[in-house]
């Protein structure tokens, strides 16, 4: 999945509750998941894309 110039990359907003910061997860090249890390502690996260999923664009994660 290639993003053309000028198009915005799909992302999910995430609040990292235990670290008290916000961040974004961007969709991977395959389009199968949104991936990212906590901006404070660096813990990696992955949110899968699927037919049984949700239309939510904002999530809360716990790092520790």
PyMOL Python script that loads the backbone (N, CA, C, O; Angstrom):
from pymol import cmd

cmd.read_pdbstr("""\
ATOM      1  N   UNK A   1       0.843  -1.162   0.000  1.00  0.00           N
ATOM      2  CA  UNK A   1       0.000   0.000   0.000  1.00  0.00           C
ATOM      3  C   UNK A   1       0.891   1.229   0.000  1.00  0.00           C
ATOM      4  O   UNK A   1       1.594   1.481   0.978  1.00  0.00           O
ATOM      5  N   UNK A   2       0.874   1.963  -1.036  1.00  0.00           N
ATOM      6  CA  UNK A   2       1.739   3.129  -1.162  1.00  0.00           C
ATOM      7  C   UNK A   2       0.903   4.397  -1.051  1.00  0.00           C
ATOM      8  O   UNK A   2      -0.120   4.539  -1.721  1.00  0.00           O
ATOM      9  N   UNK A   3       1.343   5.307  -0.209  1.00  0.00           N
ATOM     10  CA  UNK A   3       0.667   6.595  -0.049  1.00  0.00           C
ATOM     11  C   UNK A   3       1.252   7.560  -1.071  1.00  0.00           C
ATOM     12  O   UNK A   3       2.470   7.720  -1.145  1.00  0.00           O
ATOM     13  N   UNK A   4       0.398   8.205  -1.859  1.00  0.00           N
ATOM     14  CA  UNK A   4       0.900   9.158  -2.835  1.00  0.00           C
ATOM     15  C   UNK A   4       1.143  10.509  -2.170  1.00  0.00           C
ATOM     16  O   UNK A   4       0.611  10.781  -1.093  1.00  0.00           O
ATOM     17  N   UNK A   5       1.930  11.336  -2.798  1.00  0.00           N
ATOM     18  CA  UNK A   5       2.262  12.646  -2.250  1.00  0.00           C
ATOM     19  C   UNK A   5       0.996  13.478  -2.113  1.00  0.00           C
ATOM     20  O   UNK A   5       0.123  13.449  -2.980  1.00  0.00           O
ATOM     21  N   UNK A   6       0.907  14.213  -1.021  1.00  0.00           N
ATOM     22  CA  UNK A   6      -0.241  15.060  -0.782  1.00  0.00           C
ATOM     23  C   UNK A   6      -1.355  14.388  -0.004  1.00  0.00           C
ATOM     24  O   UNK A   6      -2.219  15.072   0.545  1.00  0.00           O
ATOM     25  N   UNK A   7      -1.357  13.055   0.058  1.00  0.00           N
ATOM     26  CA  UNK A   7      -2.376  12.348   0.836  1.00  0.00           C
ATOM     27  C   UNK A   7      -1.922  12.233   2.275  1.00  0.00           C
ATOM     28  O   UNK A   7      -0.737  12.055   2.557  1.00  0.00           O
ATOM     29  N   UNK A   8      -2.877  12.337   3.180  1.00  0.00           N
ATOM     30  CA  UNK A   8      -2.565  12.174   4.594  1.00  0.00           C
ATOM     31  C   UNK A   8      -2.530  10.689   4.940  1.00  0.00           C
ATOM     32  O   UNK A   8      -3.345   9.909   4.447  1.00  0.00           O
ATOM     33  N   UNK A   9      -1.582  10.306   5.789  1.00  0.00           N
ATOM     34  CA  UNK A   9      -1.465   8.914   6.220  1.00  0.00           C
ATOM     35  C   UNK A   9      -2.533   8.612   7.265  1.00  0.00           C
ATOM     36  O   UNK A   9      -2.727   9.406   8.186  1.00  0.00           O
ATOM     37  N   UNK A  10      -3.230   7.484   7.147  1.00  0.00           N
ATOM     38  CA  UNK A  10      -4.218   7.110   8.156  1.00  0.00           C
ATOM     39  C   UNK A  10      -3.549   6.870   9.508  1.00  0.00           C
ATOM     40  O   UNK A  10      -2.478   6.266   9.581  1.00  0.00           O
ATOM     41  N   UNK A  11      -4.192   7.350  10.578  1.00  0.00           N
ATOM     42  CA  UNK A  11      -3.630   7.153  11.908  1.00  0.00           C
ATOM     43  C   UNK A  11      -4.738   7.012  12.936  1.00  0.00           C
ATOM     44  O   UNK A  11      -5.892   7.361  12.690  1.00  0.00           O
ATOM     45  N   UNK A  12      -4.357   6.492  14.095  1.00  0.00           N
ATOM     46  CA  UNK A  12      -5.230   6.409  15.258  1.00  0.00           C
ATOM     47  C   UNK A  12      -4.605   7.254  16.354  1.00  0.00           C
ATOM     48  O   UNK A  12      -3.384   7.263  16.511  1.00  0.00           O
ATOM     49  N   UNK A  13      -5.427   7.962  17.111  1.00  0.00           N
ATOM     50  CA  UNK A  13      -4.948   8.709  18.263  1.00  0.00           C
ATOM     51  C   UNK A  13      -4.928   7.799  19.479  1.00  0.00           C
ATOM     52  O   UNK A  13      -5.854   7.018  19.693  1.00  0.00           O
ATOM     53  N   UNK A  14      -3.880   7.900  20.268  1.00  0.00           N
ATOM     54  CA  UNK A  14      -3.725   7.032  21.438  1.00  0.00           C
ATOM     55  C   UNK A  14      -3.292   7.871  22.635  1.00  0.00           C
ATOM     56  O   UNK A  14      -2.368   8.679  22.539  1.00  0.00           O
ATOM     57  N   UNK A  15      -3.974   7.669  23.769  1.00  0.00           N
ATOM     58  CA  UNK A  15      -3.548   8.268  25.030  1.00  0.00           C
ATOM     59  C   UNK A  15      -2.866   7.165  25.830  1.00  0.00           C
ATOM     60  O   UNK A  15      -3.486   6.146  26.134  1.00  0.00           O
ATOM     61  N   UNK A  16      -1.600   7.358  26.170  1.00  0.00           N
ATOM     62  CA  UNK A  16      -0.828   6.393  26.947  1.00  0.00           C
ATOM     63  C   UNK A  16      -1.027   6.746  28.410  1.00  0.00           C
ATOM     64  O   UNK A  16      -0.327   7.592  28.967  1.00  0.00           O
ATOM     65  N   UNK A  17      -2.005   6.074  29.021  1.00  0.00           N
ATOM     66  CA  UNK A  17      -2.484   6.414  30.354  1.00  0.00           C
ATOM     67  C   UNK A  17      -1.387   6.415  31.414  1.00  0.00           C
ATOM     68  O   UNK A  17      -1.265   7.379  32.169  1.00  0.00           O
ATOM     69  N   UNK A  18      -0.599   5.369  31.482  1.00  0.00           N
ATOM     70  CA  UNK A  18       0.403   5.266  32.542  1.00  0.00           C
ATOM     71  C   UNK A  18       1.556   6.255  32.369  1.00  0.00           C
ATOM     72  O   UNK A  18       2.220   6.602  33.346  1.00  0.00           O
ATOM     73  N   UNK A  19       1.800   6.711  31.147  1.00  0.00           N
ATOM     74  CA  UNK A  19       2.863   7.687  30.906  1.00  0.00           C
ATOM     75  C   UNK A  19       2.323   9.107  30.779  1.00  0.00           C
ATOM     76  O   UNK A  19       3.101  10.061  30.793  1.00  0.00           O
ATOM     77  N   UNK A  20       0.998   9.266  30.654  1.00  0.00           N
ATOM     78  CA  UNK A  20       0.385  10.584  30.609  1.00  0.00           C
ATOM     79  C   UNK A  20       0.675  11.394  29.359  1.00  0.00           C
ATOM     80  O   UNK A  20       0.767  12.619  29.424  1.00  0.00           O
ATOM     81  N   UNK A  21       0.824  10.714  28.198  1.00  0.00           N
ATOM     82  CA  UNK A  21       1.110  11.419  26.944  1.00  0.00           C
ATOM     83  C   UNK A  21       0.200  10.903  25.826  1.00  0.00           C
ATOM     84  O   UNK A  21      -0.346   9.803  25.904  1.00  0.00           O
ATOM     85  N   UNK A  22       0.055  11.715  24.801  1.00  0.00           N
ATOM     86  CA  UNK A  22      -0.695  11.337  23.604  1.00  0.00           C
ATOM     87  C   UNK A  22       0.265  11.004  22.482  1.00  0.00           C
ATOM     88  O   UNK A  22       1.400  11.479  22.460  1.00  0.00           O
ATOM     89  N   UNK A  23      -0.205  10.173  21.536  1.00  0.00           N
ATOM     90  CA  UNK A  23       0.598   9.843  20.367  1.00  0.00           C
ATOM     91  C   UNK A  23      -0.282   9.360  19.240  1.00  0.00           C
ATOM     92  O   UNK A  23      -1.506   9.322  19.363  1.00  0.00           O
ATOM     93  N   UNK A  24       0.340   8.993  18.149  1.00  0.00           N
ATOM     94  CA  UNK A  24      -0.369   8.475  16.977  1.00  0.00           C
ATOM     95  C   UNK A  24       0.227   7.143  16.558  1.00  0.00           C
ATOM     96  O   UNK A  24       1.434   6.923  16.661  1.00  0.00           O
ATOM     97  N   UNK A  25      -0.642   6.258  16.084  1.00  0.00           N
ATOM     98  CA  UNK A  25      -0.224   5.004  15.455  1.00  0.00           C
ATOM     99  C   UNK A  25      -0.574   5.134  13.982  1.00  0.00           C
ATOM    100  O   UNK A  25      -1.713   5.454  13.643  1.00  0.00           O
ATOM    101  N   UNK A  26       0.388   4.891  13.104  1.00  0.00           N
ATOM    102  CA  UNK A  26       0.163   4.962  11.670  1.00  0.00           C
ATOM    103  C   UNK A  26      -0.014   3.569  11.082  1.00  0.00           C
ATOM    104  O   UNK A  26       0.558   2.602  11.585  1.00  0.00           O
ATOM    105  N   UNK A  27      -0.805   3.466  10.021  1.00  0.00           N
ATOM    106  CA  UNK A  27      -1.051   2.182   9.373  1.00  0.00           C
ATOM    107  C   UNK A  27       0.233   1.681   8.719  1.00  0.00           C
ATOM    108  O   UNK A  27       0.968   2.453   8.104  1.00  0.00           O
ATOM    109  N   UNK A  28       0.496   0.385   8.858  1.00  0.00           N
ATOM    110  CA  UNK A  28       1.701  -0.203   8.263  1.00  0.00           C
ATOM    111  C   UNK A  28       1.550  -0.317   6.743  1.00  0.00           C
ATOM    112  O   UNK A  28       0.457  -0.116   6.212  1.00  0.00           O
ATOM    113  N   UNK A  29       2.628  -0.634   6.052  1.00  0.00           N
ATOM    114  CA  UNK A  29       2.646  -0.695   4.590  1.00  0.00           C
ATOM    115  C   UNK A  29       1.679  -1.736   4.035  1.00  0.00           C
ATOM    116  O   UNK A  29       1.128  -1.555   2.949  1.00  0.00           O
ATOM    117  N   UNK A  30       1.469  -2.822   4.773  1.00  0.00           N
ATOM    118  CA  UNK A  30       0.563  -3.873   4.322  1.00  0.00           C
ATOM    119  C   UNK A  30      -0.905  -3.504   4.532  1.00  0.00           C
ATOM    120  O   UNK A  30      -1.794  -4.118   3.941  1.00  0.00           O
ATOM    121  N   UNK A  31      -1.157  -2.492   5.380  1.00  0.00           N
ATOM    122  CA  UNK A  31      -2.528  -2.099   5.692  1.00  0.00           C
ATOM    123  C   UNK A  31      -3.212  -3.025   6.670  1.00  0.00           C
ATOM    124  O   UNK A  31      -4.433  -2.975   6.819  1.00  0.00           O
ATOM    125  N   UNK A  32      -2.441  -3.878   7.344  1.00  0.00           N
ATOM    126  CA  UNK A  32      -3.013  -4.894   8.226  1.00  0.00           C
ATOM    127  C   UNK A  32      -3.084  -4.459   9.691  1.00  0.00           C
ATOM    128  O   UNK A  32      -3.753  -5.107  10.496  1.00  0.00           O
ATOM    129  N   UNK A  33      -2.398  -3.364  10.043  1.00  0.00           N
ATOM    130  CA  UNK A  33      -2.362  -2.936  11.446  1.00  0.00           C
ATOM    131  C   UNK A  33      -1.886  -1.492  11.542  1.00  0.00           C
ATOM    132  O   UNK A  33      -1.265  -0.950  10.628  1.00  0.00           O
ATOM    133  N   UNK A  34      -2.201  -0.895  12.679  1.00  0.00           N
ATOM    134  CA  UNK A  34      -1.645   0.410  13.048  1.00  0.00           C
ATOM    135  C   UNK A  34      -0.563   0.124  14.086  1.00  0.00           C
ATOM    136  O   UNK A  34      -0.799  -0.604  15.050  1.00  0.00           O
ATOM    137  N   UNK A  35       0.610   0.690  13.891  1.00  0.00           N
ATOM    138  CA  UNK A  35       1.732   0.410  14.782  1.00  0.00           C
ATOM    139  C   UNK A  35       2.345   1.705  15.289  1.00  0.00           C
ATOM    140  O   UNK A  35       2.308   2.734  14.613  1.00  0.00           O
ATOM    141  N   UNK A  36       2.907   1.639  16.482  1.00  0.00           N
ATOM    142  CA  UNK A  36       3.570   2.801  17.055  1.00  0.00           C
ATOM    143  C   UNK A  36       4.186   2.469  18.393  1.00  0.00           C
ATOM    144  O   UNK A  36       4.141   1.328  18.853  1.00  0.00           O
ATOM    145  N   UNK A  37       4.763   3.482  19.012  1.00  0.00           N
ATOM    146  CA  UNK A  37       5.412   3.340  20.312  1.00  0.00           C
ATOM    147  C   UNK A  37       4.969   4.486  21.209  1.00  0.00           C
ATOM    148  O   UNK A  37       4.603   5.563  20.739  1.00  0.00           O
ATOM    149  N   UNK A  38       5.010   4.228  22.503  1.00  0.00           N
ATOM    150  CA  UNK A  38       4.745   5.287  23.461  1.00  0.00           C
ATOM    151  C   UNK A  38       5.861   6.321  23.317  1.00  0.00           C
ATOM    152  O   UNK A  38       7.036   5.954  23.334  1.00  0.00           O
ATOM    153  N   UNK A  39       5.523   7.604  23.176  1.00  0.00           N
ATOM    154  CA  UNK A  39       6.568   8.609  23.017  1.00  0.00           C
ATOM    155  C   UNK A  39       7.440   8.807  24.258  1.00  0.00           C
ATOM    156  O   UNK A  39       8.547   9.335  24.152  1.00  0.00           O
ATOM    157  N   UNK A  40       6.966   8.398  25.411  1.00  0.00           N
ATOM    158  CA  UNK A  40       7.743   8.584  26.640  1.00  0.00           C
ATOM    159  C   UNK A  40       8.612   7.366  26.955  1.00  0.00           C
ATOM    160  O   UNK A  40       9.822   7.510  27.135  1.00  0.00           O
ATOM    161  N   UNK A  41       8.018   6.162  27.026  1.00  0.00           N
ATOM    162  CA  UNK A  41       8.796   4.985  27.446  1.00  0.00           C
ATOM    163  C   UNK A  41       9.250   4.105  26.282  1.00  0.00           C
ATOM    164  O   UNK A  41      10.129   3.261  26.460  1.00  0.00           O
ATOM    165  N   UNK A  42       8.665   4.287  25.091  1.00  0.00           N
ATOM    166  CA  UNK A  42       9.101   3.534  23.915  1.00  0.00           C
ATOM    167  C   UNK A  42       8.477   2.167  23.741  1.00  0.00           C
ATOM    168  O   UNK A  42       8.848   1.444  22.816  1.00  0.00           O
ATOM    169  N   UNK A  43       7.531   1.781  24.607  1.00  0.00           N
ATOM    170  CA  UNK A  43       6.914   0.459  24.484  1.00  0.00           C
ATOM    171  C   UNK A  43       6.169   0.358  23.155  1.00  0.00           C
ATOM    172  O   UNK A  43       5.369   1.236  22.831  1.00  0.00           O
ATOM    173  N   UNK A  44       6.423  -0.711  22.373  1.00  0.00           N
ATOM    174  CA  UNK A  44       5.752  -0.867  21.078  1.00  0.00           C
ATOM    175  C   UNK A  44       4.311  -1.377  21.236  1.00  0.00           C
ATOM    176  O   UNK A  44       4.006  -2.147  22.147  1.00  0.00           O
ATOM    177  N   UNK A  45       3.440  -0.928  20.330  1.00  0.00           N
ATOM    178  CA  UNK A  45       2.048  -1.352  20.301  1.00  0.00           C
ATOM    179  C   UNK A  45       1.647  -1.658  18.870  1.00  0.00           C
ATOM    180  O   UNK A  45       2.235  -1.140  17.922  1.00  0.00           O
ATOM    181  N   UNK A  46       0.622  -2.519  18.723  1.00  0.00           N
ATOM    182  CA  UNK A  46       0.094  -2.869  17.414  1.00  0.00           C
ATOM    183  C   UNK A  46      -1.415  -3.057  17.550  1.00  0.00           C
ATOM    184  O   UNK A  46      -1.873  -3.805  18.414  1.00  0.00           O
ATOM    185  N   UNK A  47      -2.192  -2.378  16.697  1.00  0.00           N
ATOM    186  CA  UNK A  47      -3.640  -2.532  16.672  1.00  0.00           C
ATOM    187  C   UNK A  47      -3.994  -3.084  15.295  1.00  0.00           C
ATOM    188  O   UNK A  47      -3.803  -2.409  14.283  1.00  0.00           O
ATOM    189  N   UNK A  48      -4.511  -4.316  15.258  1.00  0.00           N
ATOM    190  CA  UNK A  48      -4.827  -4.978  13.997  1.00  0.00           C
ATOM    191  C   UNK A  48      -6.050  -4.368  13.318  1.00  0.00           C
ATOM    192  O   UNK A  48      -6.953  -3.857  13.979  1.00  0.00           O
ATOM    193  N   UNK A  49      -6.064  -4.431  11.999  1.00  0.00           N
ATOM    194  CA  UNK A  49      -7.202  -3.999  11.191  1.00  0.00           C
ATOM    195  C   UNK A  49      -7.967  -5.257  10.795  1.00  0.00           C
ATOM    196  O   UNK A  49      -7.360  -6.237  10.363  1.00  0.00           O
ATOM    197  N   UNK A  50      -9.293  -5.240  10.936  1.00  0.00           N
ATOM    198  CA  UNK A  50     -10.071  -6.415  10.559  1.00  0.00           C
ATOM    199  C   UNK A  50     -11.543  -6.094  10.412  1.00  0.00           C
ATOM    200  O   UNK A  50     -12.013  -5.066  10.901  1.00  0.00           O
ATOM    201  N   UNK A  51     -12.263  -6.963   9.746  1.00  0.00           N
ATOM    202  CA  UNK A  51     -13.699  -6.783   9.495  1.00  0.00           C
ATOM    203  C   UNK A  51     -14.495  -6.740  10.793  1.00  0.00           C
ATOM    204  O   UNK A  51     -15.527  -6.073  10.855  1.00  0.00           O
ATOM    205  N   UNK A  52     -14.043  -7.429  11.822  1.00  0.00           N
ATOM    206  CA  UNK A  52     -14.751  -7.475  13.100  1.00  0.00           C
ATOM    207  C   UNK A  52     -14.352  -6.323  14.021  1.00  0.00           C
ATOM    208  O   UNK A  52     -14.726  -6.320  15.194  1.00  0.00           O
ATOM    209  N   UNK A  53     -13.615  -5.366  13.522  1.00  0.00           N
ATOM    210  CA  UNK A  53     -13.061  -4.270  14.311  1.00  0.00           C
ATOM    211  C   UNK A  53     -14.062  -3.192  14.678  1.00  0.00           C
ATOM    212  O   UNK A  53     -15.271  -3.425  14.693  1.00  0.00           O
ATOM    213  N   UNK A  54     -13.550  -2.026  14.968  1.00  0.00           N
ATOM    214  CA  UNK A  54     -14.334  -0.887  15.422  1.00  0.00           C
ATOM    215  C   UNK A  54     -14.094   0.315  14.517  1.00  0.00           C
ATOM    216  O   UNK A  54     -13.090   0.376  13.808  1.00  0.00           O
ATOM    217  N   UNK A  55     -15.002   1.251  14.544  1.00  0.00           N
ATOM    218  CA  UNK A  55     -14.822   2.476  13.764  1.00  0.00           C
ATOM    219  C   UNK A  55     -14.164   3.575  14.603  1.00  0.00           C
ATOM    220  O   UNK A  55     -13.975   4.690  14.118  1.00  0.00           O
ATOM    221  N   UNK A  56     -13.816   3.269  15.853  1.00  0.00           N
ATOM    222  CA  UNK A  56     -13.174   4.248  16.736  1.00  0.00           C
ATOM    223  C   UNK A  56     -11.834   4.689  16.168  1.00  0.00           C
ATOM    224  O   UNK A  56     -11.123   3.903  15.540  1.00  0.00           O
ATOM    225  N   UNK A  57     -11.497   5.953  16.394  1.00  0.00           N
ATOM    226  CA  UNK A  57     -10.230   6.496  15.927  1.00  0.00           C
ATOM    227  C   UNK A  57      -9.338   6.919  17.087  1.00  0.00           C
ATOM    228  O   UNK A  57      -8.240   7.435  16.876  1.00  0.00           O
ATOM    229  N   UNK A  58      -9.812   6.698  18.319  1.00  0.00           N
ATOM    230  CA  UNK A  58      -9.061   7.097  19.494  1.00  0.00           C
ATOM    231  C   UNK A  58      -9.090   5.981  20.523  1.00  0.00           C
ATOM    232  O   UNK A  58     -10.137   5.375  20.752  1.00  0.00           O
ATOM    233  N   UNK A  59      -7.933   5.699  21.157  1.00  0.00           N
ATOM    234  CA  UNK A  59      -7.800   4.590  22.089  1.00  0.00           C
ATOM    235  C   UNK A  59      -6.984   5.012  23.307  1.00  0.00           C
ATOM    236  O   UNK A  59      -6.260   6.007  23.275  1.00  0.00           O
ATOM    237  N   UNK A  60      -7.117   4.234  24.382  1.00  0.00           N
ATOM    238  CA  UNK A  60      -6.319   4.414  25.590  1.00  0.00           C
ATOM    239  C   UNK A  60      -5.468   3.167  25.753  1.00  0.00           C
ATOM    240  O   UNK A  60      -5.977   2.051  25.652  1.00  0.00           O
ATOM    241  N   UNK A  61      -4.178   3.346  26.003  1.00  0.00           N
ATOM    242  CA  UNK A  61      -3.246   2.229  26.184  1.00  0.00           C
ATOM    243  C   UNK A  61      -2.527   2.376  27.513  1.00  0.00           C
ATOM    244  O   UNK A  61      -2.335   3.490  28.001  1.00  0.00           O
ATOM    245  N   UNK A  62      -2.130   1.256  28.100  1.00  0.00           N
ATOM    246  CA  UNK A  62      -1.352   1.242  29.333  1.00  0.00           C
ATOM    247  C   UNK A  62       0.034   0.693  29.008  1.00  0.00           C
ATOM    248  O   UNK A  62       0.162  -0.399  28.454  1.00  0.00           O
ATOM    249  N   UNK A  63       1.045   1.434  29.346  1.00  0.00           N
ATOM    250  CA  UNK A  63       2.412   1.066  28.980  1.00  0.00           C
ATOM    251  C   UNK A  63       3.060   0.100  29.979  1.00  0.00           C
ATOM    252  O   UNK A  63       3.858  -0.748  29.579  1.00  0.00           O
ATOM    253  N   UNK A  64       2.741   0.210  31.225  1.00  0.00           N
ATOM    254  CA  UNK A  64       3.466  -0.569  32.219  1.00  0.00           C
ATOM    255  C   UNK A  64       2.659  -1.691  32.759  1.00  0.00           C
ATOM    256  O   UNK A  64       3.137  -2.441  33.610  1.00  0.00           O
TER     257      UNK A  64
END
""", "prot")
cmd.dss("prot")
cmd.show_as("cartoon", "prot")
cmd.util.cbc("prot")
cmd.orient("prot")
